[in-house]
Amino acid sequence: MPRVVIAVEGYDTCLHEDDVKKELINHFNSCGEIFRVVVPKKDPDCPNLDRRAFVILLGDGAKEKALQLNGTDMGGWIALVKVEPDREDEESAKYRSSLIHELMHDPKFLYGVTVSGYDTSLTVEEVESALTKHFMYCGEITHIYVNTLDKLTNIYFSKQEEEARAMDLRGTKVGGFKLTIFRVATVLSNRPLGNGERGHGYTIPAHMIEFTSELNAKVIAFKKERGFRFVEGIGKWIR
C-alpha cells in the first residue's frame, strides 16, 4: 500500500500535542488511512520542538489529496502542507556515495582469503594471532577480521601473488584444526558487467559489510552537522 509522510505547519505551538493530533486526524481523514500522527517534542517543559507536525497516510492518491488541503482552514489556523521526500537529501546521499566508493576501492581490500575450520572456542585475539602467524609468510597482511557470528576470518593482502600463496595453504592445520580457505569477495573478484549491472552470483565485497555500521555512523554525524535530526515516530531525518 502506498505510504506518504505529510508535514503540516501553521498550527498554534501553544496548543497541547493531543489537540494538534485530533485536529490533524479530523482534517486529513478523508485523504486516506491515517497510520500515525507525530508532533515532535524536545522536552516535557517545552511541548513542541518545531513548527511541523507529521501525518503518515496510507492509500492510493493520499499524497495528492493531502496536498489539496494546503492553505485550508483548520479551526482558526491555516494548514501549510507539503510532502516529506522519502529519499535521502542530496548532500547526504552524495556524501554516502563518496564514502562507499572510497571504501569499496580501498587498496587494503583488493586481495584476500576467507578462512574457516580453526578452533572457534578461541577468543578473537587468539584467532587473529594464530592466523596472522600462519599466513604472515604469504606476504603483507593489510587487514584481518574475525567474524565470530559466521565463524570465519577474512585476511587481506597487498598483492595478488600473496593471495595466491594463501590459497596454497588450503588443508594445512592450525592448532590441530584443518583449515578451509577460499577467496574472499572483493571489488576485483566481483567486477560489474560492462553495462554496470551485476553478474550472476555477484557478492558484495566482504569488507563493505564489515564496515557498514562505521559508514552509517559517519553519515549520521554529517547529517547532524548540517542541522538534521531523526524523528523516531516517522522514521525520517528532517531539518
Salt bridges, closest charged atoms under 4 A:
GLU17 OE2 - LYS21 NZ 3.02
GLU17 OE1 - LYS41 NZ 2.53
ASP18 OD2 - HIS16 ND1 3.82
ASP50 OD2 - ARG52 NH2 3.85
ASP50 OD2 - ARG229 NH2 2.69
GLU84 OE2 - ARG52 NH1 3.84
ASP86 OD1 - LYS236 NZ 3.05
GLU88 OE2 - ARG96 NH2 3.09
GLU88 OE2 - LYS223 NZ 3.30
ASP89 OD1 - LYS223 NZ 3.41
ASP89 OD2 - ARG226 NH1 2.59
GLU90 OE2 - LYS94 NZ 3.34
GLU91 OE2 - ARG226 NH2 3.07
ASP106 OD2 - LYS108 NZ 2.92
GLU163 OE1 - ARG183 NE 3.03
GLU210 OE2 - HIS143 NE2 2.80
GLU214 OE2 - LYS218 NZ 3.85
